[in-house]
Amino acid sequence: MKLLEWRVRKVPVGKISLILGILAFVLFSAWKIWALTGYWSLEPAFDSLRNLFLILRDKFGGPGEPPMGLYNTLIIVLKLLGILVVLLLIGAYSTLMERKILAFMQDRLGPTRVGPRGILQPIADGLKLLQKECIVPLGADGNFHYLAPVICFIPALMGAVLIPFGKGLMPVDLNVGILYFFALGAFGELGIFLAAWGSNNKYSAIAGFRAVAQLVSYEIPMAFCIMSIVLLSGSLKIGEIINAQIEGATAYGGLGFPIWFIVPQFLGFLIFFLSAVAETNRTPFDLAEAESELVSGFHTEYTGLRWAFFFLAEYVNIFIGASIITAMYLGGYAGPELPFLGETLSSVVWFCLKVFSIFFIIVWLRGTLPRLRVDQLMMLCWKRLIPIAMANFLLTGIFVFANTVRLTPQLWPVHLENSAYTSIAAIVFILIIMFGLAWFFAKDLLKPMKERDV
């Protein structure tokens, strides 16, 4: 440790030497990989893993072969364990990322005590929470009090099976993947309500009522945005939605040319993003956890590991929401192949960069905007987002119909020319109409507060 603290005229020579040593080791390892394989890529590592699983399949059999499905069972167990470990690490280190980002915005240092530059702070927080006593208040419903954190945390884990971490790295690609993601939201609302009702605390009950009203309301514009994406891609499968953006078409539909859906659906992207922020109870929509009004919201009476479940579920839901936004609007794992990484790892890097960008914007909102009032929260949803989302869905349906006619001229009495210019002109026209509607519905938000309240 003394070598690491070695300084020459306030220059940390010890730490710089350590960093240079690690960099030299990485370069030496890359050179050995190139010497053994003949090219700069980590694909041989994946090939070795694939060969290992092929040997296991030949030895233990697949479905219908004795022993029955042992190989598939092993693969499913490994996938579930991998997803669980990844989500726990993401939920823990998302707190560190948020604290570091907010510290940067507020000209602070953030966590610096535990580990190098505070990198072990989430582990210390987890160990601290494990040591705290879990207390059940007198008069509380014990069954609801125990079940609520689990009901909130389990859907977060269930939603992770739909995340396309990279090309060929999606655990499950369900035929109704988007509906599955949307249905999991109901479990979170149930967990929050049970936590509020079972705590025998009036502050928690008020927070629970607020949370249920907020989550149910903001699911409506989110549903319209999802239906618009389904119309454009022609599929409910997340993998097909990504392929529709990369290749321009799927077996069930598509626009006919490759384009990220954030371009024709920019307004839908904004609505879905705001709804996702509200669904995860983040600033400025964190009315269910308003410390100045409700002590700590629906989890006021929770301590120790049970409180940690709520906290961890919130950050995991942020990651899942950012992943769904990336898959639906930003092309998923689409991106050019990076040098030295190969196609698979390049797709993982691009997906992580897009998800982190969404996460950064969510944290940015927390460090910038004040909390809305309850009436402002509900007015924004019912009077602004829902009408705009409905108009967006209607215009998307008209555009998809017109684009289908363009691609199949036999359905139209006047044969249109099969070119991309027609679709581009239609996209520009629809964007103009969408922003006009957005301005019409949202112009009152620009008025002063006193004038708006009157």
Secondary structure, 3 states (H helix, E strand, C coil): CCCCCCCECCECHHHHHHHHHHHHHHHHHHHHHHHHHCCCCCHHHHHHHHHHHHHHHHHHCCCCCCCCCHHHHHHHHHHHHHHHHHHHHHHHHHHHHHHHHHHHHCCCCCCCCCCHHHCCHHHHHHHHHHHCCCCCCCCCCHHHHHHHHHHHHHHHHHHHHHCCCCCCCCCCCCCCHHHHHHHCHHHHHHHHHHHHHHCCCHHHHHHHHHHHHHHHHHHHHHHHHHHHHHHHHCCCCHHHHHHHHHHCCCCCCCCCCCCCCCCCCHHHHHHHHHHHHHHCCCCCCCHHHCHHHHCCHHHCCCCHHHHHHHHHHHHHHHHHHHHHHHHHHCCCCCCCCCCCCHHHHHHHHHHHHHHHHHHHHHHHHHHHCCCCCHHHHHHHHHHHHHHHHHHHHHHHHHHHHHHHHHHCHHHCCCCCCCCHHHHHHHHHHHHHHHHHHHHHHHHHHHCCHHHHHC
